[in-house]
Structures are given as C-alpha cells and as structure tokens.
Amino acid sequence: MSRLTAAYGVAMGTILATATYREGSSPWPRQHSLAADTCSVETLGRAAAVDTAQLRRVKRESAPGKSAEGGETMIYYQGDRPRVIVIVYYGETGRTVVHYYLAAPDQFVAEQEVIDYAEPISMRARPAIASRRPSTLYVCGETLKDPVSAEELRQIRSDLRAALSPPVRSR
C-alpha cells in the first residue's frame, strides 16, 4: 500500500467518523448523499481555497496510521465543522504531507506530497531533498476523479476516521 493511500485513508476515515460521531449533532447539513449530483470541480475548488488563517486550529502530536519516525495532525475548523486537515508523516529517508480540503464528509480534495531525502536524516544537518512527488485525489461521494481501488478507498476512509476521532489522553 502506498504512503498516499495510507495517508488518504487516515484522513478520510476520520472526517466521516466525526461527521457521524454524535447522532443528530453533525456539523454537516442533514441531507442524503447527493454527492454525484451536487459535487463538482468548482465545489471542490472552493473547498481547497479556504483561508486557514481565519479558522480555529487544533494540533495533535501524532498522525494516524503508521510512520517510522512519527508525525503530526493539524485540523482547521470553521465553527464545529472540520474544513482542512493536514497530516505530516516523518521518516528517516523522507516525509509525506497530506492536505484534505473538505466541502462535505463525502466531498473533498486530498493533496499529497511525498518528499524523499538525498540521504537519511542526521542530527547535524537539514536533510537535502532529492525529490518531491505531488498527487491529488478528488472525491465526490463514491465517485473518484482520480480512481483508486475499493480497498484503497476503504483504507482512506478508515484512516480519516482515525485522524478525527478524539485523542487518547495519557496519564
């Protein structure tokens, strides 16, 4: 499974879990899924153009899913509605940054950038970047503008639910 798929899964599952977490108190407008009818490139573009400087920010010192060197999650809210999620996965030989721009729980843009270092990180120097691989996924309900497999979509939704679930407090 690619890092892209794992990261998409984390964020997607979290968004959907948060939207349905409390029965009757979802921050999303109550409608049956009309994603195929109402979702468009314009709708997704407006979601991706949100100014995060105007939104409430919640930072988590971890990232959902697996990462050798850890990660972090930043969720930007407009009222009680999550609008942007940024997940960073760290590794010794690179990092992956995934941005989720949410129009609705089943309508979002996921932008990922995989950054590979020229050599493993060290304590003495900033890592030199060898390559950057960006990718974008547009999701309108069950319709993907950039198709992935059904298993990858399940993983995306699961990971997204995990990212938005309440953090576990250590004692």
Helices and strands as residue ranges (DSSP letters): H 3-20, H 35-38, H 41-48, G 52-54, E 56-60, E 71-78, E 81-91, E 94-104, E 107-117, E 129-140, E 143-144, H 150-164
